[in-house]
Amino acid sequence: MQDLGVDGPPINCGLSCQPGVQDAGHARYTYRLRMSSTARAALMAEWDRCRWIWNECVARSKKAHTEGEKVGPAGLDKMLTKARAVTPWLAEGSSVPQQQLIRDFGKSRAKAVKDIKERLPMHQRAGMPRYKKKHESPPTLNYTRRGFRIKDGKLHVAGGVALTVVWSRQLPAAPSSVRVYQDTLGHWYCSFVVPVQAEPPPETGRVIGVDWGVRETATTTSTSHDLSHPEHGRKTQEKPARYDRMMARRRPKQGQAASKGYREAGRLRAKLHKKVARQRQDTGRKWAKKTVTDHDTLAVEDFKPKFLAKTTMARKAADAAIGATEQALIEMGRKHARRVHLVHPAYTTMDCAQCGARAKHVLPLGERTYTCTACGAVSPRDKKHM
């Protein structure tokens, strides 16, 4: 997405503000899986084969780079075909997730090469694909339409594996692909890609501007739509600190296996962090849904919260989840066919909304009221430029 001015065109997502049903592209619908021991063993065996293929692709890519050759997905597909012909263990698995893994490897490597050619800074580059270690890479298996089917409420994937899905909501259409994966807590999920149709709510004729901050996560031109800092992380900061101390006391020496108590403390800590992340996500989505429903056009500050990580406000800014909330607002606007304009944040604090005059100095963060030296207009700092 490009940076756009308030009076520029909206985000190009194939949508308009006309009422009716419109194409909104594709969306992911994720569901929890109830995994039997047989299904878990089959999926882990499949992941072992896919992980081996990924590591072979990494090795082949490094060799080609050293010898000055070019290697792409087509060449890696031929390598996979030959390997399956001479390796019975590899041929026992389904070819669908193995081929999809090669596609993912090709995309990952192409993105890394593109970033290098564009001379992006190191912290902005996508790194080259690395080897996947057995105990550090959670399984992820992708199946295209020919590799899975839904029958009698169960998900059947290639290889004769039947998975029990917790259908928390219905799929709006037939899925084109599915991803079966395990998170860091050991829970299994399936994520379907389905085409969706945007059904915009009734037009309201209202416009809203959104400014991001730390004291309040979102300050808008409508006071009733301001989003205060939820402080989900601060409210639970005692428990993760306790788990950190438990892990510090049980930390294994170098070369020794971690104890059961150490692993349990790490699992509890990860579980708590995931709960906080879900609370932030839920808060952001509910606020975005209310904002999009009540307004036809949204002017959103194209804020980059990454720089806050180097300031004294880093912890509070991270707890606010500004980036995730902004993304939720943009996606919700796309889903409901609203016009969303991304506004570049440069000089928004220095320009007067009444006369357009620009201040000669940047307002310090402690100064929360803006006073224009040209026309004398006085307004709150975060609302004056909306």
C-alpha positions, 0 to 999 in steps of 0.5 A: 500500500502506498502513502496517500493524501487525504484528498487522494484516491482510496486504497486500491482494493477493488472496492467502491462505496456503492451499496450491494454485494461486491467482490472483496477478494479472499480471506482466511477462516481459522478453526481449532483442530481436535487432534487424535494420536493417529492423526498427530503422528501422521502429520508429524511424519509428513512434516519431517519429510517436508522439513527435509525437502526444505533443508535440501532446497536451502543446501541446493540454493547455497550450492548454486549461488557458490557455483554461479548457477540459477535455481528456481522452483521448476528445478527444485520440482525436478529434484523432488521428482527424482528424490521421490523416485529413489527414496521410498520414505519420501514417496510415502508422503503426499506430493501436495504439501511437498510441492507447496513447500517448494513454492513457499521456498521460491517465494521466500528466496525471491523476496530476499533477493529482491530486497538485496537488489533494492539495497534496503537496510539490513533491518528491513530485508527479508533474510534468505531461507535458513535450515529448519531445525527439528525442535525449533520449527513448528509444523506447517503443511499447505494443501491445495484443492486437490489435496483435501476435502471436507466430508461429514464435518471432518477435514480429510487431507492427502495421505488418508488423515482425517481431522476433527474441526471445531466449526465455530462458524460456517465457511462462506464459500468452498475453500481453495486451499488449507493450511494445517499448522501447530502453534508454539503451545502445541495447539493445532489449527486449520486455516482455509482460504475462501473467496468472500463477498463484501456486503457494505452496511448502509451509507451514513454520509460521515467521514472520520480521521484517525490519529495514532498515539501512546496515551490513547491508541486512537484519537479520532474526529469523533470523540465517541470513537476514540480508543483508549489504551487497553493496557492488557499487558500491564494488567497481567505483568505480575504473572509473566515476571513470576514465570521469568523468575521460575525459568531463571531458577531452573535454567539448564547449564549449557549442553544439558537438557531442560528440566520438566519445571523449566519447560512447564514455566516456559509453557505457562509464560507462552500461554499468558502472552498468547492470551494477551495477544488475543485480547489486543486483537479482539479489542482492535477488531471490535473498535475497527468494526464499530468505526467502519460501520459508522463512517463511509470514508476513513482518513487513517494516519499511515503510522510506523510504530517501529521507531517507538521501540527505541524510546522510553515509550517502547513498553507502553507502545508495544502494549497498545499494539498500534500496528495491529490495530491499524491493520485491523482497521484497514482490513475491516474497511476493505471487507465492508467496502469503505473508502480508506485513505492513508495519510502520510504523517509528515508535518501533520503536527506542524500544519494548521487545519484552519489557514494551512500555515506551517509552524517553524518548529516541531511541537515537543511531545509534552505540549498537547495544545496547538496554537497557530501563530498565523491565525491564532487557532487553538485546538488539541494537538491530536485533533487539530489536523484532522 
